Amino acid sequence: MIRVLIVDDHQIVGEGTKSMIELEEDMQAEYILNEQEALIKSDATPFDVYLLDMNMPNCSGIELAQKILHIQTDAKIILYTGFEYVSQFNLLINSGISGIISKSASQQELLMAIRAAVNGYTLLPISLLRQLRTDDITTQQLENKTALLTQKELEILESVSKGSSNKQIADELYMSSRAVEYNLTKIFKKLKVGSRSEALTEAMRQDILKVHI
């Protein structure tokens, strides 16, 4: 039996997705609304696949994926999104997820993506491959902009954009406050700024923050 945990703050979408998955005899799905429950459940009884809404209000799908991977290092995670993600594709894959699928995908496509993840594969639609080829220059430009910041620095910068204090960031990212301060200093140096507000302004100017919003 393939056990799937769905995390989505839109109840209609979450319950509809659960119903689609459970039409398969060898699949069992559980639906929850928030990050806290997901972390508790992944720690208590790991699931075979996690289907996470990419754009939740309090915690992005990428953030939640990284927290789950901290608990379950071999977790198979698929991000579920209603927004365009081609320009962010390489960065999403680098975050450790097993795949990404549009909320407009058919039931068959969703089930195929889940089965592919279970078997260690990533299912990519031809349309995505064509877009990646067409948008290669744009994607490369975005990667060049974000390459100057590490994954951890990007996470810290996103937390800063939400107004989190150093202590809150440390708790969210499982770091010490001193490590947060050290990374913020590195961010300021790389962006050539002297404060949090200046860092956010410069990051938005360079489109760096868009990779995690």
Phi, psi and omega in degrees: 000127178271117181262126183240131174253123179257128177237113183206132181281354175263106188299319181298316179295314182299314181291324178295319178295318178301315181297319179298315182295319185284359171289341177277131184294333183258017179234141177230129184240146174233137183244131175225163188263337190222168184296317185300314179298321181299317181291321178297314183290321180293331179282322183282309182219094183304141178264162178286321181219140175247125178251107189247132172296129184286333188238060176278153187292320186263342183203120180292160178300325179294316178300313181295320179301316181292326177291320178294318179295333176292328180273314183236093190297336181258019182299141175262114187238129176243128175272138186243117187222150176258007184243165178294136183225005185301315183294343182254004192303308182300320180293324179295314180297322179295343180282353176104002180284164182262350180173172177215141182217146180282147177290349176270000179294154179285166177301318181298317179296319179297313181295321178296321179295320179295313181295322179298316180298317179301323183269008175086020180240162174245128181267122180240127177290149179302323181301323179292317179299320179295319179293321179297321179292315181295321184263022186303317182294316180298316180297318180296322178297318180296319180295322179297322180294319185273347183297333182288343176249138177285168179302317180295320179295324177296319179296317179296317180297321178295318178297322177299321181295339178270000178087014182290142175281170178301320180294318179296319178297317179301317180293317182294321187256010177057049179234168172275158178299325179296321179294323177297314180300318180297316180292324177297320178299319178295320178298313180302318182294316182293323180272355179060050179229174183236003181207169178300312183297321178293323179296317179295317179299315181292321180296320178290324178298323181271002182066018181291320183295335183299338182289345182232012179262000000 
